[in-house]
Amino acid sequence: MLRSSFGLACWQGEAGPMTVAHRHDDVEFNLATVDLEYLVDGRPFSIPAGRLAVFWAARPHQLVSAAGSQVVTWLTVPLDRVLGWGLSRRFVERMLAGEFALLDHDGALGLGDRVPGWQAELAGDDDEHRTAVLEIEAFARRVARASSADAAANAAASGSGIRPQAAAMAAWISEHAHEEVRVPEVARQVHLHPQYAMAVFRDALGITIGEYLTQCRIARAQHLLLATRMPVPEVGFASGFRSQSQFYARFRERCGEPPAAYRRRLGSAVD
């Protein structure tokens, strides 16, 4: 599923497995009272119960476990807003590099307690909305400070509810997305016939191998545009696109603007 951004939004409630891998240009904060099993870039990733997870959601990701009657809390903040807040450079670099920050959820952060109020205020009048935005910015600043002491993403990868062949194919695609990737080569990684491999992949992740490959390439292009000074045409090739026209068309389609405009809009906040 493709979505440029969920905007500044929050939600709390029960959650089931996602039927399709998706990506969006937000920094996502989530917390649950039960372990959450994700597939991120095709790799199983566990968010332990009670830990606050923060990541740049441009990476294809999919919740594959059911939380049942347990409470899950989400907050999404558009990347351009996060960059405009001038948070710590180390935190921003970690997000753009695709890392997860996993933090102890103590009283200083308190996402689960804050979200119901924010959700109501974001939908309220102008003054209420401004109040929620200011509080969310303060929350993000606390998270950024706390994450500076968290040197690496420290959730252990674990088994997930998705077919191992599909996870293995997705992980291989993510690792090799900048190269020439063909379905028979992907299928060989899991010893499946190409047509059967395509069916297994789509049944598990809800999208085709080709669409997942494009998602990975766009995510890599976004990272290179913001984290390097590589010329835009070189970004396209380094991300795996074999023609500039294809790169520009796919990037605009998924990000809503050309690569150069995306860099101009967000890059100054990273420098």
N, C-alpha and C positions, 0 to 999 in steps of 0.2 A: 504494500500500500504506500502511495506517495502523498506527502503533504508537506508544503513548504514550512509551515509552522502552526502550532496549536495556539500561539499567542501567549500572553500572560494569563495563565489559567491554573486552577487547582481543583482537586476532586478527592473525595474520600468515600470509601465503601467497599463492598465485596467485589472481587475480580476473578474472572476465569481465564483460561488460556487464550492467547491471541490466535486467530485463525490464519494470520498472514504476517510475515516479517514486514516491518515498515521502518521509515526513517523520517526525521523532521529536523529543521534547523533551529532547535531549541537546546538550552541546557536543561536537563531533566533531573529533578530531585525525587527520589521515591523511598518509601519506608513501609514496612509491613510488620504485623505481629506474628508472621510465619515466614519461614525461609521461602524466597522466591527463586525459581529456576528460570534463567533466561538463556536464549541462544543469541550471542552477540558476535557478528562476523563469522557465524557458523560454529562458534565454540561455546560449549556449555559454561555457564557462569552462574554462581550462586550468590545471592544477597542474603546474608544471615538475618534472621528475625531480629528486629530492634536496631539494626544498623542503617544509617542514612547513606544512601548511594547517590552519587552525583556524576553525571557524564554528559558529553555532547551527543545528542541523539541523532546526529547525521549518520552514525554508524548503523547499518541494518541490524535490528534487534527484534526479538520476539519473546514474549512471556509464554513459557510452555508448561508451567505448573498452575494448578488451581489453588487459589487461596481459600476456597470454601467459604465458611462464615467469618473468616478472619478479616480484619480491616487493613486495607491497602490505601496509602496516601500518595498522591502525585502532585507535583508542582512543575510547570513548564515556564521557562522564561526565554523569550527569543534571544538568539545569540547576539544580535546587534544591541539589544538593551543591556545584556551582561557586559559586553565590551565597553559600552558607553559609561558604565558605572566605575570603570577604572579599578577593578579588583586587582589583587596581587598578581604580578606578572607570572610567578611560578604556578599559581592556580590556573590562569588562562592558558599557559603553555601546556599544562597537563591535560586540560580539556581538549585543546586542539590536537594534541598528540594521540587522542583516543583512549586515555587512561580513565579508569574509574577511581573516584575518591570514595572510600568507605569510612564513615565516621561513627564514633559512639554517639548515640542519640540521647544526649543529656538535657538538662533543663535550659542550658544556654541556647540550644537550637529549637527543640520543641515543635517540630514541624506538624506532628499529628494534632497537637493542641491548637495550633494557629490556623490551620487550613479552613475549618468551618467558618471562622470569622472573616478571613480573607475572601472566601468564595462569596459570601453575602455582600461584603463591601465592594468587591470588584463589579458586582451587578447593581450597585446602588447609585446614589447621585454623585456629582463631580467631587464633592468634598470627601465622601466615603471612599471613592475610587482612588483619589490621591493619597489618602491615608494608608490604604492597603498597599499601594505601590511603594511608598516610603518604607513601610514595615518589611516588605519583601526584599527591598534593596538592603536594608539593615541585616536581615536574615542571611542574604547571600554573602555579605561582608563577613559575618561570623563564620559561615561555612568556609569561605576562602582562607581565613586566618587559621581555622582549625585544620584544614587540609594541608597546610604548609608543614605541619608536623607529621603528616601521614605520608611517608616517603614513597609508598607504592600501593597500588591496588592490592588488597590482601585477602580478598575472598577466594576460597579454594574452588577451582573448577570441579564440578561434580556431574554425575549422570543426570540426564534430563529425560523428559517424556517423549522426545522426538526420536525418530528412527536413526540409529547410528550411521547408516549410509548417507542419509541426507545431511546430517551434521558434518560428517567428514567431507562431503562434497562442498558444502558451503564454506567450511574453513579453508579448503584448498583453493577455492575460487577467490576468497578474500586475500589470501597470500599471494596469488599469482595474477590478480586482476590487471596489473599494469603490463602484463605480457599478452601474447596472442593466445587466447583461450578458446578451445573448441569443445563441443559436447563429448565427442568420443574420448578425448583426453581426460575430461572430468570423470566420465564413467569408468575409465580404467583405474582410477584411484580406489574405487570400491568394488572392482571386478563385476560390473554389471553391464548388460547390453545398453547401448546409448538410449534407445527408446524407452526401455524400462527405467533407466536412471532418471530420465526427464520426468517420468510419471511419479517416481518415488519422491523426487525433489519437490515437485509441485504439490503433491498430496501433503507433504510435511510442512512446507513453508508458505504455501498459498500463492506463490509466484513462480515464473519460469526461471530456468537457469540463466537465460539471456537477460531477463529483467534484474535478477539478483546481481549479475555481473555489472550491469550498468549502475546499479545503486552503489556498489563498492567503488567503481571508478569515479563517480561523482563525489563520493565522500573523500576520496584521496585528492581529487582536484580542489575541493574546498579547503582541505588542510594545506596543500601546497600554495594556494593563492594567499592564504592568511599568514602562514608560518615561514614563507620564503619570499625572495625577490625574483624568483624564476619568471622569465617572460611568459606571458599568457600562452602563446603557441606551444612553448616547451612544456607547460603544465599539462596541456592536453595529451601530448605524446607520452609524458612521464606517467600519466594516469591510465594509459592503456588505449586511448582513442587513436585510431590509425588515420584519421583525417580531421582537419580543423573544422570542416563544415559539420561533421557528425558531433564533435565535441561541443561546438557552440549551440547546436540545435538541442542536444540532450541536456546541456547545462541550463539553458534558458527554460526548457520545458519543466525541469524539476526544481529549479531555484528561483524562477520568475524573473530573471534578469541575466544579461550576458556576464561572462566571467570577469571582464575588466570592471564592469559596474559593481559587481559583488565585492571585488577587491577594494575599489575606491570607497565604497560605503562602509566596509568593516575594517579594512586594513589599517587605517590610521589609528584605530583604537588599540591595535595589537602592538604597533611600533613603540 
